Amino acid sequence: METRPKESNVGGGKTREEIVQEKARETLSKLPPDYLDLEVREQVKKLPAPKSLNDKGLTVPLNIFLY
């Protein structure tokens, strides 16, 4: 809701870009200090898919969500 286009340019407040930047910084600050993106990506690539799918890794929707 906060990042939806504004009705008009009149008034103060933060721009959409400022709000998105703030949310991104907030999310990054919640990551553990020892989080290594490349290691996590490699682990997710190895995850199997449900038996009904023949895919694995980052082609599986749930794995994409987990990553």
N, C-alpha and C positions, 0 to 999 in steps of 0.2 A: 504494500500500500504506500509506503514511504517513497518508493522510487518511481511511482506512476507519474506520467506527465502532469504538470500543473495546469490549472485552468487558464491562468494568465501570468504575465511576467511582472505584474505589480506586486509589491510587498517584499519583505525580507525573507530571511530563512536560508537554509542551505540548498544548494543546487543538488540535482540528482547525483551528479558525479561525486560531490562531497559526501553525500550520504553513503554511496556505494563504497567509496574509499574508507570511510569510517567503519562500516560493517566488515570490510575485508581485514582491516587492521585488528578489529576486535576478534574475528575468527582466528587469525594467525596467532594472536596472543594466547589463545586457548590450547594451542598445540603443545605437546610435551617438548621440552628442550632437546631431547635426544631423537626426535622424529626425523627419519631419513627417507625422503620421498622415493629415491631410487630403490631402496630396499623394500619398501611397502609395495611399490609398483611391481617389482619382480615376484613378490609373494602373491599378489592378486592375479598376476598372469598365470600362475600355477593352479589356481582354484578351479575345481571341476564345475561343470554345469549340471543341472538336474538331468536325470536319465532321459527325459523326453527331448533334450537338446544334444546335439553332437558337438557343440562349440565348447570352448573353455577360455579362461582368461578374461581379457577386457572386451570380448565380444558378447559376454553374458550380461544382460541388464542388471541383475542383482550385484554382480561383481563391479560393474561400473559405479553403481550406487555406493558400494562399500569403499571404493577407492575415492 
